[in-house]
Amino acid sequence: MPDERQASHPGDGARRVEPAACRTSVVVPFRDGAVLLARCLASLLDRPTPAGFEVVLVDNGSVRADTAALVARWTRDPRVRLVAAPGPFNFSALVDAGAAAAAGDVLCLLNSDVEALDDAWLPALLAQALRPEVGAVGARLLYPDGSIQHAGIAVGARGAFHVAQFARPDAVAALAVVRDVTAVTGACLATRREVFERLGGFDVALPVAYNDVDYCLRVAAAGLRVVWTPEATLRHHEGASRGRADADAAALALMRARWGARMREDEAPFAHPTVEEAAARRRDGLARAVAALARARPDAAPRIAFVSGPPVAVPGSANRYWIRLLNGGTAPATVRLSVEGAIGAHGRIGAVAEFRLPPGAATDVGCETDWVATATLGAPVPPAGAPCRPRRGARCELVVAIAGGGASDRARLVQDVAE
């Protein structure tokens, strides 16, 4: 396993290459999801960009009129180019197609459900990516509630997992500095073109899961470092674009066959013990917040931690939300989860389901609604129902509640409605 010692912090005298003359291509694969794509593009382009900056949109067969209108508007910007890549979803193939069309010296892969929060994200990534000893760089990604979605990836016998996921950004001291990691997520990954081409890009045999981890392991095998930096911070509406799924068993089998001992469970994700402790909790499906919950609530009763999803509601389309249930106790609990929604004057939608929560665990439950006629709990399903035309300025409200295990809790999300 590569040495995962702490990488150089920008203030400690580490040698840097100035990115001023670097051309950068941001590769954004997408299929419809105009609301998320619009926020992503605005966060990149509605601010000054360096010379040689471009966005390469890779369209995986979008069919909606609102997406076509959005793309037509943005491709009038000379910084934006469009690559058509229809066919079955294969993230690796989409990335490779975008990279082949890109002109940049550095490629930055970016999910369409990620948005930049300030001007510092790109210089921070470039400052690391242009170091000759570095092959891949990842950013600090935050959930909409401000907790950590991505602070590096570790691998083990069960597969790959995000370190310190759901922790507050200031809860883990080790995550305040630039550091070496095993892998970083393809949701925001910067790499020099010459490294990408030398390694053969992303592997199309890994169409959904583990393609980013595999790339980073190949980077390390080539003698280069994989670095995560908290100085590039972006927001990730994880799962809002295509939904989230468990790791593909076939992909995990391929990774185990390809990498062997690299996928051992006893490989420490970081040298720093604070992060190692957080990663150990994550192995059992825990958020770092579970431990804090148990300390803060003596009864450790189950509760709802947060609701996350798309930034605005889109009537008549699939709107995916993720509800995090926490059981900070030492015994399993069975809870009844209900969700109710209303949009403008178009009536109410709802769903009810029962879930058994393991002790001391965080459990994610998916909710999908078209805000018109359907709402489901569990795995996302295709949307149904006829589109509605809410009045300008309409708002929608999603309320989730649990009862059982000796407790009850509610969470409420109010959103603007896309016009």
C-alpha positions as CSV (number, residue, x, y, z in Angstrom):
1,M,0.0,0.0,0.0
2,P,1.4,3.5,-0.7
3,D,2.7,5.6,2.1
4,E,-0.3,7.6,3.4
5,R,1.7,10.0,5.4
6,Q,0.4,13.5,5.8
7,A,1.0,15.6,2.7
8,S,2.6,19.0,2.7
9,H,0.4,21.8,3.9
10,P,0.6,25.0,1.7
11,G,2.2,26.9,4.6
12,D,5.0,24.5,5.3
13,G,7.3,25.4,2.5
14,A,6.3,22.7,0.0
15,R,7.4,23.3,-3.6
16,R,4.5,24.4,-5.7
17,V,4.0,25.0,-9.5
18,E,2.2,28.2,-10.3
19,P,-1.0,27.4,-12.2
20,A,-1.2,30.8,-14.0
21,A,-0.3,29.4,-17.5
22,C,-2.3,26.1,-17.1
23,R,-5.2,25.3,-19.3
24,T,-8.0,23.6,-17.4
25,S,-10.9,21.5,-18.7
26,V,-13.8,20.7,-16.3
27,V,-15.5,17.6,-17.6
28,V,-19.2,17.4,-16.6
29,P,-21.1,14.2,-17.6
30,F,-24.9,14.6,-17.4
31,R,-28.3,13.3,-18.5
32,D,-31.1,15.8,-18.1
33,G,-31.3,17.1,-14.5
34,A,-31.5,20.7,-15.8
35,V,-32.0,22.2,-12.3
36,L,-28.8,20.7,-10.9
37,L,-26.9,21.2,-14.1
38,A,-27.9,24.9,-14.1
39,R,-26.6,25.4,-10.6
40,C,-23.4,23.6,-11.4
41,L,-22.7,25.7,-14.5
42,A,-23.6,28.9,-12.8
43,S,-21.3,28.2,-9.9
44,L,-18.4,27.6,-12.4
45,L,-19.1,30.3,-15.0
46,D,-20.9,33.2,-13.2
47,R,-17.5,34.3,-11.8
48,P,-14.1,35.2,-13.3
49,T,-12.3,32.2,-14.8
50,P,-8.6,32.0,-15.8
51,A,-7.4,32.0,-19.3
52,G,-7.6,28.6,-20.9
53,F,-10.5,27.5,-18.8
54,E,-13.3,25.5,-20.4
55,V,-16.2,23.3,-19.4
56,V,-16.8,20.2,-21.5
57,L,-20.4,19.0,-21.2
58,V,-20.8,15.3,-21.9
59,D,-24.5,14.6,-22.7
60,N,-25.5,11.0,-22.0
61,G,-28.7,11.2,-24.1
62,S,-30.8,13.9,-22.5
63,V,-34.4,14.0,-23.7
64,R,-36.0,16.9,-21.8
65,A,-36.8,20.2,-23.4
66,D,-35.6,22.2,-20.4
67,T,-32.2,20.5,-20.6
68,A,-31.9,21.3,-24.3
69,A,-32.8,24.9,-23.6
70,L,-30.2,25.1,-20.8
71,V,-27.5,23.6,-22.9
72,A,-28.2,25.8,-25.9
73,R,-27.9,28.9,-23.7
74,W,-24.7,27.8,-22.0
75,T,-23.0,26.6,-25.2
76,R,-23.2,30.2,-26.6
77,D,-20.5,30.9,-24.0
78,P,-17.1,30.3,-25.7
79,R,-15.9,28.6,-22.5
80,V,-18.4,25.8,-22.9
81,R,-18.4,22.8,-25.4
82,L,-20.8,20.0,-25.8
83,V,-19.9,16.3,-26.5
84,A,-22.8,13.9,-27.4
85,A,-22.4,10.5,-25.7
86,P,-25.7,8.6,-25.9
87,G,-26.2,5.0,-24.8
88,P,-26.3,3.1,-21.5
89,F,-24.9,4.9,-18.6
90,N,-21.2,4.2,-18.2
91,F,-19.4,6.9,-16.1
92,S,-16.0,5.8,-17.2
93,A,-16.9,6.0,-20.9
94,L,-18.4,9.5,-20.4
95,V,-15.3,10.7,-18.6
96,D,-13.0,9.3,-21.3
97,A,-15.1,10.9,-24.0
98,G,-15.0,14.3,-22.3
99,A,-11.2,14.0,-21.7
100,A,-10.6,13.1,-25.4
101,A,-12.5,16.3,-26.5
102,A,-10.9,18.5,-23.8
103,A,-8.0,20.9,-24.5
104,G,-6.8,21.3,-21.0
105,D,-3.5,20.5,-19.4
106,V,-5.4,19.5,-16.3
107,L,-8.7,17.6,-16.4
108,C,-11.2,18.2,-13.6
109,L,-14.0,15.7,-13.4
110,L,-17.1,17.1,-11.9
111,N,-20.5,15.7,-11.3
112,S,-23.5,17.7,-12.5
113,D,-24.9,17.7,-8.9
114,V,-21.8,19.5,-7.5
115,E,-21.5,23.3,-7.2
116,A,-18.6,25.5,-6.4
117,L,-19.0,27.7,-3.3
118,D,-16.3,30.3,-4.0
119,D,-13.5,31.3,-6.4
120,A,-10.8,29.3,-4.4
121,W,-11.8,25.8,-5.4
122,L,-10.0,25.7,-8.8
123,P,-6.7,27.4,-7.8
124,A,-6.5,25.0,-4.8
125,L,-7.0,21.9,-7.0
126,L,-4.5,23.2,-9.6
127,A,-1.9,24.0,-6.9
128,Q,-1.8,20.3,-6.0
129,A,-2.4,18.7,-9.4
130,L,0.5,20.6,-11.0
131,R,3.0,19.2,-8.5
132,P,5.0,16.6,-10.5
133,E,4.8,14.0,-7.7
134,V,1.0,14.2,-7.5
135,G,-1.3,12.3,-9.9
136,A,-4.8,12.9,-8.6
137,V,-6.4,15.5,-6.3
138,G,-9.8,15.5,-4.6
139,A,-11.8,18.3,-2.9
140,R,-13.7,18.6,0.3
141,L,-17.3,18.1,-0.6
142,L,-20.1,19.0,1.7
143,Y,-23.7,17.9,2.0
144,P,-26.4,20.6,1.8
145,D,-26.5,20.6,5.6
146,G,-22.8,21.5,5.8
147,S,-21.5,18.1,7.0
148,I,-18.7,16.2,5.1
149,Q,-19.7,14.1,2.1
150,H,-16.1,13.5,0.9
151,A,-12.8,13.8,2.7
152,G,-11.0,11.0,0.9
153,I,-11.7,7.3,0.3
154,A,-10.3,4.3,2.1
155,V,-10.5,0.7,0.9
156,G,-11.0,-2.6,2.8
157,A,-12.5,-6.0,2.6
158,R,-16.0,-4.6,2.4
159,G,-15.1,-2.3,-0.4
160,A,-14.5,1.4,-0.4
161,F,-15.9,4.0,2.0
162,H,-15.7,7.7,2.6
163,V,-13.6,8.7,5.6
164,A,-15.3,10.9,8.2
165,Q,-18.5,11.1,6.2
166,F,-21.3,13.1,7.9
167,A,-18.9,14.6,10.3
168,R,-18.9,18.4,10.8
169,P,-15.9,20.0,9.0
170,D,-14.4,21.2,12.2
171,A,-14.9,18.0,14.2
172,V,-11.8,16.2,12.9
173,A,-8.6,18.2,13.3
174,A,-6.7,16.1,10.7
175,L,-9.1,17.2,8.0
176,A,-7.9,20.8,8.3
177,V,-4.8,20.1,6.2
178,V,-3.9,18.8,2.8
179,R,-3.0,15.1,3.0
180,D,-2.4,11.9,1.1
181,V,-5.3,9.5,0.8
182,T,-5.9,6.1,-0.9
183,A,-8.4,7.5,-3.3
184,V,-10.7,10.5,-4.1
185,T,-14.2,10.5,-5.6
186,G,-14.8,11.1,-9.3
187,A,-17.4,13.6,-8.3
188,C,-14.6,16.1,-8.2
189,L,-11.2,14.8,-9.2
190,A,-8.4,16.8,-10.8
191,T,-5.5,15.1,-12.7
192,R,-3.0,16.2,-15.3
193,R,-3.8,15.1,-18.8
194,E,-0.4,13.4,-19.3
195,V,-1.1,11.2,-16.2
196,F,-4.7,10.5,-17.4
197,E,-3.4,9.5,-20.9
198,R,-0.5,7.5,-19.6
199,L,-2.8,5.4,-17.3
200,G,-5.4,4.9,-20.1
201,G,-8.1,7.0,-18.5
202,F,-11.0,5.5,-16.6
203,D,-11.7,1.8,-17.1
204,V,-15.0,1.2,-18.9
205,A,-15.2,-2.2,-17.3
206,L,-16.2,-0.3,-14.2
207,P,-19.2,1.6,-15.5
208,V,-20.7,2.8,-12.2
209,A,-18.8,1.8,-9.0
210,Y,-15.1,1.9,-8.2
211,N,-13.9,3.6,-11.4
212,D,-12.5,6.5,-9.4
213,V,-10.9,4.2,-6.8
214,D,-9.4,2.1,-9.5
215,Y,-8.0,5.1,-11.2
216,C,-6.4,6.4,-7.9
217,L,-4.9,3.0,-7.2
218,R,-3.3,3.0,-10.7
219,V,-2.0,6.5,-9.9
220,A,-0.3,5.2,-6.8
221,A,1.0,2.1,-8.6
222,A,2.6,4.5,-11.1
223,G,4.6,6.1,-8.2
224,L,2.4,9.2,-7.9
225,R,0.5,10.6,-4.9
226,V,-3.2,10.9,-4.4
227,V,-4.0,14.1,-2.5
228,W,-7.1,15.5,-0.8
229,T,-7.3,19.2,0.0
230,P,-9.8,21.0,2.2
231,E,-8.8,24.3,0.5
232,A,-11.2,23.3,-2.4
233,T,-14.7,23.1,-1.0
234,L,-17.8,22.4,-3.0
235,R,-21.4,21.4,-2.3
236,H,-22.5,17.9,-3.4
237,H,-26.2,17.2,-3.8
238,E,-25.3,13.5,-3.7
239,G,-27.8,11.2,-5.2
240,A,-30.1,13.9,-6.5
241,S,-29.1,13.5,-10.1
242,R,-29.3,9.7,-10.7
243,G,-30.0,8.4,-7.2
244,R,-27.6,6.4,-5.1
245,A,-27.1,2.7,-5.1
246,D,-25.1,0.1,-3.2
247,A,-21.7,-0.8,-4.6
248,D,-21.9,-3.0,-7.6
249,A,-21.0,-6.6,-6.6
250,A,-19.4,-7.3,-10.0
251,A,-17.3,-4.2,-9.7
252,L,-16.1,-5.1,-6.2
253,A,-15.3,-8.6,-7.4
254,L,-13.2,-7.1,-10.3
255,M,-11.4,-4.8,-7.8
256,R,-10.6,-7.7,-5.5
257,A,-9.3,-9.8,-8.4
258,R,-7.3,-6.8,-9.8
259,W,-5.9,-5.4,-6.6
260,G,-5.7,-8.3,-4.2
261,A,-4.1,-7.3,-1.0
262,R,-4.8,-3.6,-1.7
263,M,-8.4,-4.3,-0.8
264,R,-7.7,-5.8,2.6
265,E,-9.8,-4.6,5.5
266,D,-6.9,-4.0,7.8
267,E,-5.3,-1.3,5.7
268,A,-5.4,1.9,7.7
269,P,-7.1,4.7,5.6
270,F,-4.8,7.4,7.2
271,A,-1.9,7.5,9.5
272,H,-3.7,10.0,11.8
273,P,-5.6,8.2,14.6
274,T,-8.4,10.7,14.7
275,V,-9.4,10.0,11.1
276,E,-8.7,6.3,11.6
277,E,-11.3,6.3,14.4
278,A,-13.9,8.0,12.2
279,A,-13.2,5.6,9.4
280,A,-13.6,2.6,11.7
281,R,-17.1,3.8,12.7
282,R,-18.0,4.3,9.0
283,R,-17.1,0.7,8.3
284,D,-20.1,-0.4,10.2
285,G,-22.4,2.2,8.5
286,L,-21.9,4.8,11.1
287,A,-21.7,8.5,10.8
288,R,-19.4,10.3,13.2
289,A,-22.6,12.1,14.3
290,V,-23.9,8.9,15.9
291,A,-21.3,9.0,18.6
292,A,-22.0,12.6,19.2
293,L,-25.8,11.9,19.3
294,A,-25.3,9.2,22.0
295,R,-23.3,11.6,24.1
296,A,-25.7,14.5,23.7
297,R,-28.9,12.4,24.3
298,P,-28.7,10.1,27.3
299,D,-31.8,8.2,26.0
300,A,-30.1,7.8,22.6
301,A,-33.5,7.5,21.1
302,P,-33.8,7.2,17.3
303,R,-34.2,10.4,15.4
304,I,-34.0,12.0,12.0
305,A,-30.7,13.7,11.3
306,F,-31.3,15.5,8.0
307,V,-33.1,15.6,4.7
308,S,-31.0,16.3,1.6
309,G,-31.7,16.3,-2.1
310,P,-32.1,18.6,-5.1
311,P,-31.8,22.4,-4.4
312,V,-35.3,23.1,-5.7
313,A,-38.4,21.0,-6.5
314,V,-39.3,20.1,-10.0
315,P,-43.0,19.1,-10.5
316,G,-43.6,16.1,-12.7
317,S,-40.0,14.9,-12.5
318,A,-38.1,12.5,-10.3
319,N,-37.0,14.5,-7.1
320,R,-34.8,12.3,-5.0
321,Y,-34.3,13.0,-1.3
322,W,-32.3,11.1,1.3
323,I,-33.4,10.8,4.9
324,R,-30.8,9.9,7.5
325,L,-32.1,8.0,10.5
326,L,-29.9,7.7,13.6
327,N,-30.1,5.1,16.4
328,G,-27.5,6.1,19.0
329,G,-28.7,3.4,21.4
330,T,-27.3,0.0,22.2
331,A,-30.4,-2.0,21.1
332,P,-32.1,-2.2,17.7
333,A,-35.2,-0.1,17.1
334,T,-38.1,-0.5,14.8
335,V,-39.5,2.8,13.6
336,R,-42.4,3.9,11.3
337,L,-41.2,6.5,8.8
338,S,-43.8,8.7,7.2
339,V,-43.4,11.4,4.6
340,E,-45.9,14.0,3.5
341,G,-45.5,16.6,0.9
342,A,-47.5,19.5,-0.6
343,I,-46.8,21.9,-3.4
344,G,-48.7,25.1,-3.8
345,A,-52.4,24.3,-4.2
346,H,-51.9,20.9,-5.8
347,G,-52.9,18.7,-2.9
348,R,-50.8,16.3,-0.8
349,I,-48.6,13.3,-1.4
350,G,-47.4,10.8,1.1
351,A,-45.9,7.4,1.9
352,V,-45.3,5.2,5.0
353,A,-42.8,2.4,5.6
354,E,-41.3,0.6,8.6
355,F,-37.5,0.2,9.1
356,R,-35.4,-1.7,11.6
357,L,-32.5,0.4,12.8
358,P,-29.3,-1.5,14.0
359,P,-27.9,-0.3,17.3
360,G,-25.5,2.6,17.2
361,A,-26.0,3.0,13.4
362,A,-27.0,5.5,10.8
363,T,-29.4,4.3,8.1
364,D,-30.1,6.1,4.8
365,V,-33.6,5.9,3.4
366,G,-34.4,7.1,-0.1
367,C,-37.5,9.1,-0.9
368,E,-38.6,9.9,-4.5
369,T,-41.6,12.1,-5.4
370,D,-42.8,13.8,-8.5
371,W,-44.6,16.4,-6.2
372,V,-47.8,15.7,-8.2
373,A,-49.2,12.2,-7.5
374,T,-46.5,9.9,-6.2
375,A,-44.1,9.5,-3.3
376,T,-42.1,6.4,-2.4
377,L,-39.8,5.4,0.4
378,G,-36.9,3.0,-0.2
379,A,-35.1,2.5,-3.5
380,P,-35.9,5.2,-6.1
381,V,-38.4,4.2,-8.8
382,P,-39.3,5.9,-12.1
383,P,-41.5,8.9,-11.7
384,A,-45.2,8.9,-12.5
385,G,-48.0,11.4,-12.7
386,A,-48.9,14.3,-14.9
387,P,-46.9,17.6,-14.8
388,C,-48.5,20.5,-13.0
389,R,-48.1,24.2,-13.5
390,P,-47.6,25.8,-10.0
391,R,-48.0,29.5,-9.9
392,R,-44.9,31.7,-9.9
393,G,-43.3,31.9,-6.5
394,A,-45.0,28.6,-5.3
395,R,-43.3,26.8,-2.5
396,C,-43.3,23.1,-1.5
397,E,-42.9,21.4,1.8
398,L,-41.7,18.0,2.6
399,V,-42.2,16.7,6.2
400,V,-40.7,13.4,7.4
401,A,-41.5,11.9,10.8
402,I,-40.6,8.7,12.7
403,A,-42.3,7.0,15.6
404,G,-41.2,3.9,17.5
405,G,-38.2,2.7,19.5
406,G,-39.5,4.9,22.4
407,A,-39.2,8.1,20.5
408,S,-40.6,10.4,17.8
409,D,-39.0,13.0,15.7
410,R,-39.8,15.3,12.7
411,A,-37.8,17.1,10.1
412,R,-39.1,19.7,7.6
413,L,-37.8,20.8,4.3
414,V,-39.2,23.8,2.5
415,Q,-38.1,24.5,-1.1
416,D,-38.7,26.9,-4.0
417,V,-40.3,25.4,-7.1
418,A,-38.5,25.4,-10.4
419,E,-40.4,27.4,-13.0
